[in-house]
Amino acid sequence: MAVVGSVVVVTGAGSPLGRRVVAAIATDPAVARIVAVDPVLHVDGRRRLDGSVELRVAPFTLGDPRLVDAVAGATELVHLGTSLGLELDGTGGTDLDVAGVAELLRVLGEVGVIEHVVVVSSALVYGARDDNPVPLTEAAPVRPDPEVPAAVAKAEVERLVRTWAAERGARCAVLRPSLVVGPEHSRWFARSPWSGAGLQVSGAESPVQFLHVDDLVAAVGVARHDRFDGVANVAPDGWLTAEQLRELKGPAPRIRLPRRLALAVARLTARIRPEQGDPSAVVASAAPWVVANDRLRALGWAPTHSSEEAFVVADPGGPWARLTPRHRQVIALGGVGVVLSVISLGVLGVVLRARRRYRNR
């Protein structure tokens, strides 16, 4: 249980996940103040939530020196990451500020007395790999795929925070959720490889888990309430096979390319249309990384949404489901043409740059 008068710092507080977590913590009668840290919040100030909990908005990056005053007296840290950058899932942006986390920890060590830390990481720290057991448990080694920078950064953040907490005798909960989705993510999700309609790696037939963002919020609450110390996976019961995912999505245009080419196309496309999300999603979706939730269930947590239900919430049919078969065929053929055009432009750019280098020799 939280100590009465707790001061909780929440990073990434401006994301859909962050807003939900802040609202949930505000219902804890032991909490006196919440410090919501996120540069997207814009307005610096203080106000009361429900007449009891004080909310301090700190619209700063994690390395901003102004955070010193904002986090003074903190007793808890809930690190959700950042709202900035491309989306890989519903936990926020993938532009993770590892140096900023290190600076925040340094500051908290000087002006706070942290008793408990909750870090929302990702099950992707296990790596999306063909040789992964299904499901993975917390005993699996941490080996993020270097082609998924967000996973590499999350693994490093885990290491930093756990080391820092151990040195100070603080308890530290690391939560590793599966793919997180929610109603706010429908636009990104519909374009992602996991929707069953986005750019995909040929030959990839991996199982997947969709975790509703509200179930992740509940997991954060359980970890805080129990002062959990350790690593716990967060996922719904079971998983969806590739065939089940296709059945959920229904008829959809699928563009499948070899892994390297799919990643190159995704990177080019992300420059033009950032709403496509993190291009490394094509790598993350090409191999299994589903996880077991037994440890968290043992703490009293239980998912309220299955993978199927979370999928429907994030992708409720979309405009594709309302098109006639003829229109679907036309758009699908057009989509292939767009991809080929993007590939051609990328190849042309490489050739032109090579010619310029040759002439300048």
C-alpha positions as CSV (number, residue, x, y, z in Angstrom):
1,M,0.0,0.0,0.0
2,A,1.1,3.6,-0.7
3,V,2.2,5.7,2.3
4,V,-0.2,8.4,3.2
5,G,1.0,11.7,1.6
6,S,2.7,10.0,-1.3
7,V,4.0,12.2,-4.1
8,V,3.9,10.3,-7.4
9,V,5.9,11.4,-10.5
10,V,4.3,10.1,-13.8
11,T,6.3,10.5,-17.0
12,G,4.6,10.3,-20.4
13,A,1.5,11.7,-18.7
14,G,0.2,13.3,-21.9
15,S,-0.3,10.0,-23.8
16,P,-3.6,8.1,-23.8
17,L,-1.9,5.6,-21.4
18,G,-0.6,8.5,-19.2
19,R,-3.9,10.3,-18.9
20,R,-5.5,7.1,-17.8
21,V,-2.8,6.3,-15.3
22,V,-2.9,9.8,-13.8
23,A,-6.7,9.5,-13.4
24,A,-6.4,6.1,-11.7
25,I,-3.7,7.3,-9.3
26,A,-5.8,10.3,-8.4
27,T,-8.4,7.9,-6.8
28,D,-5.8,6.6,-4.4
29,P,-6.5,8.2,-1.0
30,A,-2.9,7.9,0.1
31,V,-1.7,10.2,-2.7
32,A,-1.2,13.8,-1.9
33,R,0.3,15.0,-5.2
34,I,0.8,13.8,-8.7
35,V,3.5,15.3,-10.9
36,A,2.6,14.8,-14.5
37,V,5.7,15.1,-16.7
38,D,5.4,15.4,-20.5
39,P,6.4,18.1,-22.9
40,V,3.1,17.7,-24.8
41,L,1.1,19.0,-21.8
42,H,2.3,22.6,-22.5
43,V,0.9,24.3,-19.4
44,D,3.0,24.5,-16.2
45,G,0.9,24.8,-13.1
46,R,-0.9,23.3,-10.1
47,R,-4.5,22.4,-9.5
48,R,-6.7,20.1,-7.4
49,L,-8.3,16.9,-8.6
50,D,-11.6,16.1,-6.9
51,G,-10.6,18.6,-4.2
52,S,-8.0,16.4,-2.6
53,V,-5.1,15.3,-4.8
54,E,-2.9,18.1,-6.1
55,L,-1.8,17.8,-9.7
56,R,1.4,19.5,-10.7
57,V,1.8,19.7,-14.5
58,A,5.5,19.7,-15.6
59,P,5.6,20.2,-19.4
60,F,9.3,19.4,-19.6
61,T,11.6,16.8,-21.2
62,L,13.2,14.4,-18.8
63,G,16.5,16.2,-18.9
64,D,15.1,19.7,-18.3
65,P,16.7,21.4,-15.3
66,R,13.3,22.8,-14.3
67,L,12.2,19.3,-13.3
68,V,14.3,19.7,-10.1
69,D,11.7,21.9,-8.5
70,A,8.8,20.0,-9.9
71,V,9.8,16.5,-8.6
72,A,11.1,17.7,-5.2
73,G,9.8,15.5,-2.4
74,A,8.7,12.6,-4.7
75,T,8.2,9.2,-3.1
76,E,7.1,7.2,-6.2
77,L,8.0,7.1,-9.9
78,V,5.8,5.7,-12.6
79,H,7.8,5.8,-15.8
80,L,5.6,5.4,-18.9
81,G,8.1,6.7,-21.4
82,T,7.2,9.6,-23.8
83,S,4.4,10.9,-26.0
84,L,6.8,12.0,-28.7
85,G,7.9,10.1,-31.8
86,L,6.4,7.4,-33.9
87,E,4.0,4.9,-32.4
88,L,4.9,1.2,-32.1
89,D,2.0,0.5,-29.8
90,G,-0.3,2.2,-27.3
91,T,2.3,2.8,-24.7
92,G,3.4,6.0,-26.4
93,G,6.1,7.2,-28.8
94,T,9.2,5.3,-29.7
95,D,11.6,8.2,-29.4
96,L,12.8,7.1,-26.0
97,D,15.1,9.4,-24.1
98,V,17.5,7.1,-22.3
99,A,19.8,9.9,-21.3
100,G,16.8,11.8,-20.0
101,V,15.8,8.9,-17.9
102,A,19.3,8.8,-16.4
103,E,19.2,12.5,-15.6
104,L,15.7,12.2,-14.1
105,L,17.0,9.4,-11.8
106,R,19.9,11.5,-10.8
107,V,17.6,14.4,-9.9
108,L,15.2,12.2,-8.0
109,G,18.2,10.8,-6.0
110,E,18.9,14.3,-4.9
111,V,15.5,15.9,-4.2
112,G,13.2,12.9,-3.6
113,V,13.0,9.9,-1.4
114,I,11.8,7.2,-3.8
115,E,10.3,4.2,-2.2
116,H,8.8,2.5,-5.2
117,V,9.2,2.6,-9.0
118,V,7.0,1.2,-11.7
119,V,8.5,1.0,-15.2
120,V,6.2,0.2,-18.2
121,S,8.6,-1.5,-20.7
122,S,7.5,-4.0,-23.4
123,A,7.6,-7.7,-24.0
124,L,9.6,-6.8,-27.1
125,V,12.7,-6.7,-24.9
126,Y,12.6,-10.5,-25.3
127,G,13.0,-10.0,-29.0
128,A,10.7,-10.9,-31.9
129,R,12.4,-14.2,-32.8
130,D,11.4,-17.4,-34.6
131,D,13.0,-19.5,-31.9
132,N,11.1,-17.9,-29.0
133,P,9.0,-20.3,-26.9
134,V,5.2,-19.7,-27.0
135,P,4.5,-18.3,-24.5
136,L,7.5,-16.5,-23.0
137,T,7.8,-16.3,-19.3
138,E,9.8,-13.7,-17.2
139,A,12.7,-16.2,-17.0
140,A,13.4,-15.7,-20.8
141,P,16.5,-13.7,-21.6
142,V,16.4,-10.1,-22.6
143,R,17.6,-9.9,-26.2
144,P,15.9,-7.2,-28.1
145,D,16.2,-7.1,-31.9
146,P,18.7,-4.4,-32.9
147,E,16.4,-3.6,-35.9
148,V,13.7,-2.5,-33.3
149,P,15.4,0.5,-31.6
150,A,12.5,1.1,-29.2
151,A,12.9,-2.4,-27.8
152,V,16.7,-1.8,-27.4
153,A,16.0,1.5,-25.6
154,K,13.4,0.0,-23.3
155,A,15.8,-2.8,-22.3
156,E,18.4,-0.2,-21.4
157,V,15.8,1.9,-19.4
158,E,14.9,-1.3,-17.5
159,R,18.6,-1.8,-16.6
160,L,19.1,1.8,-15.6
161,V,16.1,2.0,-13.3
162,R,16.5,-1.4,-11.7
163,T,20.2,-0.7,-10.9
164,W,19.3,2.8,-9.6
165,A,16.5,1.4,-7.4
166,A,18.7,-1.5,-6.0
167,E,21.4,1.0,-5.0
168,R,18.9,3.0,-3.0
169,G,17.0,0.1,-1.5
170,A,13.8,1.0,-3.4
171,R,11.4,-1.5,-4.8
172,C,11.1,-1.6,-8.6
173,A,8.3,-3.2,-10.7
174,V,9.0,-3.7,-14.4
175,L,5.9,-4.4,-16.5
176,R,6.4,-5.9,-19.9
177,P,3.1,-5.6,-21.9
178,S,2.3,-7.3,-25.1
179,L,1.0,-5.2,-28.0
180,V,-1.1,-2.4,-26.4
181,V,-4.1,-1.0,-28.3
182,G,-7.1,1.1,-27.5
183,P,-9.8,3.2,-29.1
184,E,-7.5,6.2,-29.6
185,H,-5.1,4.1,-31.7
186,S,-7.4,3.1,-34.5
187,R,-5.8,5.3,-37.2
188,W,-2.3,4.0,-36.5
189,F,-3.4,0.4,-35.9
190,A,-5.3,0.2,-39.2
191,R,-2.1,0.9,-41.0
192,S,0.1,-1.4,-38.9
193,P,1.3,-4.9,-39.9
194,W,-0.7,-6.2,-36.9
195,S,-4.0,-5.1,-38.4
196,G,-3.7,-7.8,-41.0
197,A,-3.9,-5.2,-43.8
198,G,-0.6,-3.2,-43.5
199,L,2.8,-3.9,-45.0
200,Q,4.0,-7.3,-43.9
201,V,7.0,-9.6,-44.1
202,S,6.4,-12.5,-46.5
203,G,6.2,-15.9,-44.9
204,A,5.6,-14.5,-41.4
205,E,2.8,-16.3,-39.7
206,S,3.3,-15.3,-36.1
207,P,0.8,-15.4,-33.2
208,V,0.0,-12.1,-31.5
209,Q,-1.6,-10.7,-28.3
210,F,-3.5,-7.5,-28.2
211,L,-3.6,-5.9,-24.7
212,H,-6.3,-3.3,-24.1
213,V,-4.8,-0.1,-22.7
214,D,-7.2,-0.2,-19.7
215,D,-5.9,-3.6,-18.7
216,L,-2.4,-2.1,-18.7
217,V,-3.6,0.7,-16.5
218,A,-5.0,-1.8,-14.1
219,A,-1.6,-3.6,-14.1
220,V,0.1,-0.4,-13.1
221,G,-2.4,0.0,-10.3
222,V,-1.8,-3.5,-9.0
223,A,2.0,-3.1,-9.1
224,R,1.7,0.2,-7.2
225,H,-0.8,-1.1,-4.6
226,D,1.3,-4.2,-3.8
227,R,4.6,-2.4,-4.0
228,F,5.6,-5.2,-6.4
229,D,9.3,-5.7,-6.8
230,G,10.4,-7.7,-9.9
231,V,9.4,-8.3,-13.5
232,A,5.9,-9.2,-14.7
233,N,4.5,-9.7,-18.2
234,V,1.2,-8.1,-19.0
235,A,-1.0,-9.8,-21.6
236,P,-4.5,-11.2,-22.1
237,D,-5.0,-15.0,-21.7
238,G,-3.8,-16.9,-24.8
239,W,-3.1,-15.4,-28.2
240,L,-4.3,-15.2,-31.8
241,T,-2.9,-17.3,-34.6
242,A,-2.2,-15.7,-37.9
243,E,-5.2,-17.5,-39.3
244,Q,-7.5,-16.2,-36.5
245,L,-6.2,-12.6,-37.2
246,R,-7.1,-12.9,-40.9
247,E,-10.5,-14.1,-40.0
248,L,-11.0,-11.1,-37.6
249,K,-9.9,-8.6,-40.2
250,G,-11.7,-10.2,-43.1
251,P,-10.9,-9.5,-46.8
252,A,-8.1,-6.9,-46.8
253,P,-5.3,-5.8,-49.2
254,R,-2.0,-7.4,-48.0
255,I,1.4,-6.3,-49.3
256,R,4.0,-8.9,-48.4
257,L,7.7,-8.3,-49.1
258,P,11.0,-10.0,-47.9
259,R,12.1,-8.7,-44.5
260,R,14.9,-6.4,-45.6
261,L,12.8,-4.9,-48.4
262,A,9.7,-4.5,-46.2
263,L,11.8,-2.6,-43.6
264,A,13.3,-0.4,-46.3
265,V,9.9,0.4,-47.7
266,A,8.4,1.1,-44.3
267,R,11.3,3.5,-43.5
268,L,10.7,5.4,-46.7
269,T,6.9,5.5,-46.2
270,A,7.3,6.7,-42.6
271,R,9.2,9.8,-43.8
272,I,6.3,10.7,-46.0
273,R,3.5,9.6,-43.7
274,P,4.6,9.6,-40.0
275,E,1.1,8.4,-39.1
276,Q,2.1,5.0,-40.4
277,G,3.9,4.5,-37.1
278,D,7.4,3.1,-36.4
279,P,8.8,1.3,-39.5
280,S,10.4,-1.3,-37.2
281,A,6.9,-2.6,-36.6
282,V,7.3,-4.8,-39.7
283,V,10.2,-6.5,-37.9
284,A,8.4,-6.8,-34.6
285,S,5.4,-8.4,-36.3
286,A,7.4,-11.0,-38.3
287,A,8.2,-13.3,-35.4
288,P,6.5,-14.4,-32.1
289,W,6.9,-12.6,-28.7
290,V,3.7,-13.6,-26.9
291,V,4.0,-13.9,-23.2
292,A,2.5,-15.7,-20.2
293,N,0.6,-13.6,-17.6
294,D,0.7,-16.0,-14.6
295,R,2.9,-13.9,-12.4
296,L,0.7,-10.8,-12.6
297,R,-2.4,-12.9,-12.2
298,A,-1.0,-14.3,-9.0
299,L,-1.0,-10.7,-7.7
300,G,-4.7,-10.4,-8.3
301,W,-4.7,-8.8,-11.7
302,A,-7.0,-10.2,-14.5
303,P,-7.5,-9.0,-18.0
304,T,-11.0,-7.6,-18.8
305,H,-10.5,-7.9,-22.6
306,S,-9.4,-10.8,-24.7
307,S,-7.1,-10.3,-27.7
308,E,-10.1,-10.5,-30.0
309,E,-12.0,-7.8,-28.0
310,A,-9.0,-5.5,-27.9
311,F,-8.5,-5.9,-31.7
312,V,-12.2,-4.9,-32.4
313,V,-11.8,-1.9,-30.1
314,A,-8.7,-0.7,-32.0
315,D,-9.9,-1.6,-35.5
316,P,-13.7,-1.7,-35.6
317,G,-13.9,-2.6,-39.3
318,G,-12.8,0.7,-40.7
319,P,-13.7,2.0,-44.2
320,W,-12.3,-1.2,-45.9
321,A,-15.2,-3.2,-44.4
322,R,-17.7,-0.9,-46.1
323,L,-16.3,-1.2,-49.6
324,T,-17.6,-3.4,-52.3
325,P,-15.4,-6.3,-53.5
326,R,-14.8,-4.5,-56.8
327,H,-13.6,-1.4,-55.0
328,R,-11.4,-3.5,-52.7
329,Q,-9.7,-5.0,-55.7
330,V,-9.0,-1.6,-57.3
331,I,-7.5,-0.2,-54.1
332,A,-5.5,-3.3,-53.5
333,L,-3.9,-3.1,-56.9
334,G,-3.4,0.6,-56.4
335,G,-1.6,-0.1,-53.1
336,V,0.8,-2.4,-54.8
337,G,1.5,0.2,-57.4
338,V,2.2,2.8,-54.7
339,V,4.7,0.4,-52.9
340,L,6.4,-0.3,-56.2
341,S,6.7,3.4,-56.9
342,V,8.2,4.1,-53.5
343,I,10.7,1.3,-54.0
344,S,11.6,2.7,-57.4
345,L,12.1,6.2,-56.0
346,G,14.3,4.8,-53.3
347,V,16.4,2.9,-55.7
348,L,16.7,5.9,-58.0
349,G,17.9,8.0,-55.1
350,V,20.6,5.5,-54.3
351,V,21.7,5.4,-57.9
352,L,21.8,9.2,-58.2
353,R,23.8,9.6,-55.0
354,A,26.3,7.0,-56.2
355,R,26.8,8.8,-59.5
356,R,27.4,12.1,-57.6
357,R,30.0,10.5,-55.4
358,Y,31.7,9.0,-58.5
359,R,31.8,12.4,-60.3
360,N,33.2,14.2,-57.2
361,R,36.1,11.8,-57.0
